[in-house]
Amino acid sequence: MDEDRVLDDYVCVLALEDGVSIIGMTRGRDTKFHHTEKLDKGEVMLAQFTENTSAIKIRGKAKILTKYGDLLSGSQDD
């Protein structure tokens, strides 16, 4: 088992509304989308940064938990 991959940073995303999009973006010279997931309200996804994933883009209202702290995405006016 490759311990370095297991220990990479990850985030937890909790959808606060239906249709939250999570988009993984590649590393390298040209940044590209490589994976997309849709979450409905209450669904949770754990996403890990790896040698292939350098960024994660989140669209919609969600709570994001990281080892650096928690934050909210999307409009929180409701």
Secondary structure, DSSP 4 states (H G I P E B T S, - for coil): --HHHHTS-EEEEEESSTTEEEEEEE-SSS--EEEEEEE-TT-EEEEE--SSEEEEEEESSEEEEETTEEEEES----
